[in-house]
Amino acid sequence: MAAMAATAPIDPALITGLCDPRAYPQRPSKVEVVQTHISCVFLAGDAVYKVKKPVRFSFLDFSTLERRRHFCDEEVRLNRRLAPAVYRGVVPIVHTPDGYRVGASGTAVEYAVQMERLPPERLLRAVVERGEVDDALLARIAAKIAAFHADPSTRPRRPNPPAPRRSRARCARRSMGWGRATHPVATMDRRRRATRRSRRRNRVG
């Protein structure tokens, strides 16, 4: 299914402003930015800030500020289930007279998911390159994922499936007081059989 066009490109001034270390309360020594097709990720010291782009595709819709805030909240809520220490929360981005400021008071012009920055040497790619992925590590990962999916609280709530048509019809008949013995069709069949037996007896007599 083809993706729909983005409603608007992300404001270049916002990207420039968030590349300034003064935009962050911890004042990192430098800020790096990594872009994907749906997000801008700012690496600022020991923290990471992910800003969702105002895009709309067939599989997601970040086209309004309200929707981007909603999906920031959802990302934190869902991913905290497996990484509670990594996902710190959602922070507003405010345009002040001194420039863009993360977590400042005022009217938010954008929102970001704030995360803990993981040490680069602990990223999976680095661990694999060092040859440190063994059966024990894979077993621990598999056990963690299996336990997550086995937990009923992690499963999405779905409505009860509709009853089969035959079951619904049977329930409807019973609710109307139609037992098997009083079903109209069954009653008519018994009457026909009784009439045939009576006629045979009359012929014999």
Backbone torsions as a table, in degrees:
resi	resn	phi	psi	omega
1	MET	NA	127.2	-174.4
2	ALA	-69.7	143.5	178.8
3	ALA	-79.3	145.3	176.3
4	MET	-82.0	157.1	-177.5
5	ALA	-69.6	152.2	176.3
6	ALA	-64.7	144.4	179.7
7	THR	-70.6	-32.6	178.5
8	ALA	-164.3	146.8	175.8
9	PRO	-72.8	156.4	177.1
10	ILE	-66.1	142.6	-176.4
11	ASP	-62.5	118.1	179.0
12	PRO	-59.6	-30.6	178.9
13	ALA	-65.4	-32.8	177.7
14	LEU	-66.5	-43.1	178.9
15	ILE	-62.9	-44.9	178.9
16	THR	-61.9	-42.8	-178.8
17	GLY	-65.1	-38.0	-179.3
18	LEU	-80.5	-7.8	172.1
19	CYS	-84.1	-5.8	178.7
20	ASP	-87.8	122.3	179.9
21	PRO	-56.5	-25.1	-179.6
22	ARG	-70.4	-9.9	179.1
23	ALA	-75.3	-12.6	-173.1
24	TYR	-113.6	143.1	-178.4
25	PRO	-62.8	-29.1	-177.7
26	GLN	-86.2	-3.3	178.2
27	ARG	47.4	67.7	179.3
28	PRO	-65.3	159.1	-179.7
29	SER	-69.7	-30.3	176.7
30	LYS	-154.6	163.5	179.7
31	VAL	-129.6	130.9	174.3
32	GLU	-110.9	147.6	-180.0
33	VAL	-123.8	136.2	176.8
34	VAL	-126.2	129.7	-178.5
35	GLN	-111.2	139.7	169.4
36	THR	-116.4	-177.1	-178.9
37	HIS	-73.4	-12.7	-179.4
38	ILE	-126.3	-5.9	-175.8
39	SER	-145.8	158.7	166.1
40	CYS	-116.0	125.7	-176.4
41	VAL	-112.7	124.9	-178.1
42	PHE	-110.5	120.0	178.9
43	LEU	-94.7	106.9	-173.3
44	ALA	-125.0	93.2	-179.8
45	GLY	65.6	-125.8	-178.2
46	ASP	-89.8	8.2	-177.6
47	ALA	-124.4	157.1	176.1
48	VAL	-126.5	136.8	179.3
49	TYR	-123.6	122.4	-179.5
50	LYS	-108.2	120.0	178.7
51	VAL	-107.8	126.2	-179.2
52	LYS	-81.2	135.2	178.5
53	LYS	-75.1	149.6	180.0
54	PRO	-78.2	67.9	-176.3
55	VAL	-115.8	159.2	175.2
56	ARG	-136.6	120.6	177.1
57	PHE	-120.6	178.2	179.4
58	SER	-66.2	-20.7	-174.9
59	PHE	-110.7	-1.7	177.0
60	LEU	-161.4	161.4	179.8
61	ASP	-141.4	103.5	176.2
62	PHE	-110.6	28.3	-167.6
63	SER	-72.7	-18.4	-179.9
64	THR	-123.4	159.2	179.1
65	LEU	-61.8	-39.1	179.4
66	GLU	-61.8	-41.1	180.0
67	ARG	-70.2	-36.6	178.8
68	ARG	-66.5	-39.3	176.1
69	ARG	-62.8	-43.8	-179.8
70	HIS	-59.3	-46.1	-176.0
71	PHE	-76.7	-22.4	169.3
72	CYS	-64.8	-46.1	178.3
73	ASP	-60.2	-42.5	-179.0
74	GLU	-66.3	-38.6	179.0
75	GLU	-61.5	-43.7	179.0
76	VAL	-66.0	-45.8	-177.9
77	ARG	-60.0	-45.6	-176.2
78	LEU	-73.3	-44.2	-174.3
79	ASN	-78.1	-19.4	175.0
80	ARG	-65.0	-19.8	-179.3
81	ARG	-63.8	-31.9	178.8
82	LEU	-107.6	-22.3	-177.7
83	ALA	-138.3	66.3	-175.5
84	PRO	-62.9	-30.5	-178.1
85	ALA	-80.0	-19.0	-176.5
86	VAL	-83.2	-42.2	-174.6
87	TYR	-90.2	103.9	-173.9
88	ARG	-81.2	-31.8	-179.5
89	GLY	149.5	-167.8	179.1
90	VAL	-113.3	131.9	-177.7
91	VAL	-122.7	145.3	176.9
92	PRO	-81.4	154.6	172.6
93	ILE	-116.0	122.5	-173.5
94	VAL	-116.6	139.4	176.2
95	HIS	-93.4	106.0	-177.8
96	THR	-103.0	170.6	175.3
97	PRO	-58.9	-22.7	179.7
98	ASP	-93.1	2.6	-179.3
99	GLY	117.6	-172.1	179.1
100	TYR	-73.1	136.6	179.3
101	ARG	-133.3	131.9	-179.8
102	VAL	-87.5	126.9	177.9
103	GLY	80.2	8.7	-179.9
104	ALA	-77.9	162.2	175.2
105	SER	-81.0	150.2	-177.9
106	GLY	129.4	-172.2	-178.6
107	THR	-79.2	124.4	-179.0
108	ALA	-74.7	132.0	173.3
109	VAL	-98.8	-13.3	178.6
110	GLU	-164.2	167.4	177.8
111	TYR	-129.9	155.9	179.1
112	ALA	-138.4	146.1	169.8
113	VAL	-83.9	122.3	179.2
114	GLN	-97.6	129.2	-178.2
115	MET	-131.0	158.4	171.8
116	GLU	-76.7	135.9	179.4
117	ARG	-80.5	122.8	-178.6
118	LEU	-80.2	145.0	177.6
119	PRO	-60.4	132.5	-177.2
120	PRO	-59.8	-29.1	-179.4
121	GLU	-73.5	-12.3	179.0
122	ARG	-100.0	-0.5	175.9
123	LEU	-66.6	149.2	-173.6
124	LEU	-58.2	-39.7	-178.9
125	ARG	-60.2	-43.4	-179.5
126	ALA	-67.2	-38.9	179.1
127	VAL	-64.0	-41.1	178.8
128	VAL	-65.2	-44.2	-178.5
129	GLU	-62.8	-29.3	178.4
130	ARG	-84.7	-2.5	179.0
131	GLY	72.6	28.4	-176.3
132	GLU	-98.6	6.7	177.0
133	VAL	-89.1	111.7	-179.7
134	ASP	-123.4	-179.2	-178.1
135	ASP	-61.8	-35.2	-178.8
136	ALA	-65.4	-41.3	178.8
137	LEU	-65.6	-44.6	179.4
138	LEU	-62.9	-37.3	178.7
139	ALA	-65.3	-38.6	178.5
140	ARG	-66.3	-40.8	178.5
141	ILE	-64.1	-45.2	-179.9
142	ALA	-62.3	-40.8	179.7
143	ALA	-65.2	-38.9	178.8
144	LYS	-63.9	-45.3	-179.2
145	ILE	-67.7	-40.5	179.5
146	ALA	-63.4	-42.6	179.0
147	ALA	-64.8	-37.0	178.6
148	PHE	-61.8	-47.5	-177.9
149	HIS	-74.2	-21.8	178.1
150	ALA	-79.7	-15.8	-178.8
151	ASP	-77.9	118.6	-178.5
152	PRO	-59.4	-28.0	-177.5
153	SER	-69.5	-16.0	179.9
154	THR	-91.3	-4.5	-177.5
155	ARG	-88.7	139.4	178.6
156	PRO	-66.2	144.0	177.8
157	ARG	-80.1	129.4	-179.8
158	ARG	-126.7	145.0	178.9
159	PRO	-65.7	155.3	177.9
160	ASN	-60.3	137.6	179.8
161	PRO	-66.0	148.1	179.3
162	PRO	-64.3	147.0	179.4
163	ALA	-69.8	149.0	175.8
164	PRO	-56.8	153.0	-176.2
165	ARG	-58.6	-40.4	-178.3
166	ARG	-64.6	-40.4	179.9
167	SER	-66.1	-40.2	179.1
168	ARG	-62.7	-41.8	-179.7
169	ALA	-65.0	-40.7	-180.0
170	ARG	-64.7	-41.8	178.9
171	CYS	-64.3	-38.1	-180.0
172	ALA	-64.2	-41.7	179.8
173	ARG	-64.3	-41.1	-178.8
174	ARG	-68.0	-36.6	179.8
175	SER	-68.0	-23.4	178.0
176	MET	-90.6	5.9	177.4
177	GLY	84.3	19.5	178.8
178	TRP	-92.0	95.1	170.6
179	GLY	-78.1	173.0	178.2
180	ARG	-59.5	-37.0	-175.3
181	ALA	-75.9	-23.6	-176.2
182	THR	-106.2	7.6	177.9
183	HIS	-60.4	135.2	-176.9
184	PRO	-54.8	-42.3	-177.8
185	VAL	-65.4	-44.2	179.1
186	ALA	-62.8	-39.2	-180.0
187	THR	-64.2	-42.4	178.6
188	MET	-63.7	-39.8	178.9
189	ASP	-63.2	-41.3	179.4
190	ARG	-65.1	-39.1	179.8
191	ARG	-64.5	-40.5	178.8
192	ARG	-63.8	-43.1	-179.7
193	ARG	-64.5	-40.0	178.5
194	ALA	-63.8	-38.3	179.2
195	THR	-65.7	-41.8	179.8
196	ARG	-64.9	-41.5	178.1
197	ARG	-63.5	-39.6	179.1
198	SER	-63.8	-39.5	179.5
199	ARG	-65.7	-39.9	179.6
200	ARG	-65.3	-40.1	178.4
201	ARG	-63.8	-39.8	179.3
202	ASN	-65.1	-36.9	178.8
203	ARG	-67.3	-41.2	179.7
204	VAL	-63.6	-42.3	-179.8
205	GLY	-67.9	NA	NA
